[in-house]
Amino acid sequence: MSDAGFGNVSIHQRRYLGSKSKLLPLISDILEKEGVEYKTFADIFAGTGVVANHFYDRSDIVVNDILESNHLSYVAFFGHEKIRTVFLCSLLGKYNALTDLDENYFSKNFANTYFDADNSKRIGYIREDIEKLHSSKKINDRERAYLVTSLIYGLDRIANTVGHYDAYRKIVTPRKKLELRPLVITPRTNKSQIYKMDANLLVKQLRADVVYIDPPYNSRQYGDAYHLLENIAEWKKEKVYGVAKKITRTHIKSKYCLKSAGNAFSELINDIQAEFILVSYNDMGTSGNTRSQSRISDHEIMSALERRGAVTIYEKLFNQFTTGRSSKDDLKERIFFCRIGQKKTLVPTKTGLVSNTHLPTYVKSPLNYTGGKHKLLPQLFDLFPKDIDTFYDVFCGGANVGINATSKKIICIDKNEKVIEILNLIQQSNFEDLNQKLIEIINRHGLSQSFIYGYERYKCESSGGLGQFNKESFFRLRAVYNSTKSEIQVVYLLVLVLYSFNNQIRFNSRGEFNLPVGKRDYNGSSRKNLANFNALANNKDITFAGGDFRNLADFNLQTNDFVYLDPPYLLGLASYNEMGGWTEKDETDLHLVLSRVNKKGVRFALSNVIEHKGRTNDLLAHWAKRNNFKIHTINHDYRNSNYQTKAKNSVTKEVLVTNY
């Protein structure tokens, strides 16, 4: 860290995770290129404040962060209260000359960890003296902030760390004496508003021309990384815990580091009152250190922004700072620019220009169909041909197989028109618009949202689930759905599925949804599954259509096409075939259809169970043998399925029958 002239320290001279100093030229260029005129620039996840500082000469600024150490820095650098610079510099000189100090709160807790014993005594003495000066009204609020900020910048230069305080180096490092330096305070004529609050609450009361958003990217809480600086800033002299000597940090935990980050982001964007939004977000995807993986996908960001206006994406190669080992050394940091009110998009978001690295290897359907093949996909795709023009997923159910196919074209077919309606709803919706519709129904009917409020709010525990709380509301919603004949009915059905037993779909003989309430709700995992499915469905040539397998032979199948089928199993009765069941006639008809497909020279693969509970599917075995089809054994595991719950100790042999 270099001096800022005359030994002074400027605002950018501090180590900080995700600092945007290198992106300042790009942000300025974007605003200039887009022809943005602004009088107020709001940085609502400001960190060290370098972005707000960059724009302070050009406009009024709003600066906000939930950490007190950052808030005090804003008061020092951007505050309007008068400060006595000469007096403050004399105090800094006095502090730098301190020797032979007694033990204090800081030295007792932190000596020979992040700092040596002597520096720990200095830090504790200086911080206590600043507080005494302030409480006796010898210094004002901004002068207090100035001195604490100088202390924080000074100790950050000598800390025995790699830039954060999750841990300290357990090796002997050369001793450096703590030295406090004056801050570079540049007089400005523009106004500043300084906040320390939840950004989601702030935007409800804030009006600005440009709002810049740089939220935490991953699960690493800034309150954990900078707990020591928070301890010094707050100076409550709390008890510290563990090897890292951390204080209680519950009050500074960010929702953007949790699984509910996507929901928090969508609420934030929805409530912003501005003309322009800039979002800086680095998509770590699913590679790299697990804790460094991003919480919000590019697709979620785009979906939320496109509901507010036209979006343009700018990129810059950026060396990431990750506190764990990562396989990504260089990443493209994206800045999403949204011009609010112009060309709002409520249609599906195409993310061709946006990274899909957040997507898992195999996307999971939000519909948890009994016998769904998500866990078996690696085995299945290893057995599928690689040169496919059109992939047909017949009996697609939740479309776990079809959505993950990589062919030029994909057609998913199912007899259950209700399932197809849901799949088309997901595909044809802007994700954030669909998400808001789901939440509106959930709130209107009093259903739980555990991933936002936790289980405690509903007086439930994760092990027991939320069924008891949701039961009455679920039954009322189910009754509304079964009596509703309108376009919104399919959205009701999706909510029911998300809250139903095992997130499954079942209808009685009258066509009424009749599953009971389940243990879970629309939580972080189901939201992520929905977002991922929506993203993939809108970046592939995929069609969801109703139809009977018997019509398959009438399709214009070509030799480079491929047909995958996952019918109800003759040896098991599942909820998906209660409306009419699956009989030996159905099984025989299926074999006849596939025999015709085989004669056309079209490849197929059939999932089925050939042995179960001591019984054998002789129809399948004889048909496969007669036609010289190959039978591949599949290692199965349906832990969340009624289909074989009472036969866990019985032999169940699942197979894939292929004609190639």
C-alpha angles and dihedrals in degrees: 000000000000127000119258097227125298089023092293124142124231126207096258095056097095131095110242137163111253096005111180099209091117092051097055095095091049093050091050092047092052093053091047094046092049091049093237116177113195141168098184127045116189122198103187099176093039103162107181091358098243094134094050089045090054091057097038093094091053104043148352111288138214114202126186141169136155094228116092092212089061093041092056089050090056091050089051098046101029105025121116099212111113118255131199101230096184092050092048092049090052089054091050089052090051091050092049091054096053118129139164097026128176125244115277141174094284098045093047091055105031109027112131094006115081090352137021121257097264095049090045089056090049093050093049094046094047094048093049092048092052089054092049091050091051097045090050088051093241089127129031128232096271093046089052089050090048093054095044091048091050088051092050093049090046097050091044088063093058103030116130092234143095093249102296137057104237085110142349130232112267093209132091110264128186110273116249122191118236110251124183116209133193117263123243101244112183115198111239133186095205121094127251132203115199123198139174106195147101106298091220090059094042096058091057090065100029129092119190138152095231125024116194116200124196105160125176109284104208146017094286107109114220087215088064095044093050102029092125092055089048090052089054095043096048094035096196089141092226128181112272127220139210133356092306091053096230127178125218106291105175093115093057100045112126121224087214089074093055133080087259091064093108092055092047089051094050091051090048094052092045092055100043115119105203145103096239136025127200118192121190112196132158111208107214089179119197096311127083128044110344095235090049094058115113120258097209123051124222087243092058090048093050094046092052095045096045089059087063102041151305115330131208122185124216125188139200131178106248132184105230125224108220124170090208130051113279134186090217111081097166124035135180107243108210127212112197113206116200124189101202119229096014119112097341111203122217093160123091116298114243107209099189092128092042128078117260092188089117090070116101119238088262120025115223121226116240086226109082097207116189107260091014112173102223094114091046097050096102090055094043097047090048087060096043122093116260098214103068126149099183122017115204115201104193118190083019096172106174089359095239089149100039097047090056097047115116100205125123092257133017128198118188115196130187135165092222104088091192091061091049090050090056093047091050090047091055093045097045097046133086098244096231092047090053091045091054091049090053093048091048091055092043092052094043092054096041098243122158128265101194097169089062102036103021129230094283092072089061094041090242136121127225092240093057096037132213100285095110092054096043099040101096095038090048093052091049091051091047090054091049091051094048091051097041124097105180142098091270091060093088091054089052088051092052090052090049091052091050091053099035130102107295088346089277136144125237134160130188126229090277090057094252122142104245110170117126124238118285135219097252138057141199093309137160094280096049091045090052091048090051093048093047093047090049091049095050095042090056095049096051136065093247130150128194113205139168118238150124122260089233089073092058094094089058092059118104092250118182128203092252092053123098131210122205119186130189105177128176108282120250090216095055139045114218133178091254094066102040091105096079097339127226116282138185087260090057089049092050092046090052092052091050092051092049091048088057090047089052092052089055089059093246118143120235140177123203123199115208147137114253098180129030135156092350094310129111129212095232093175090060095041095050094044092051093047093046091054096040091241118163120247114207119192114230124205102229136191121176102173092161098048134102089204095090107005093126094046102057091128094043125093111261115178114196117192144182114221114203135179094211 
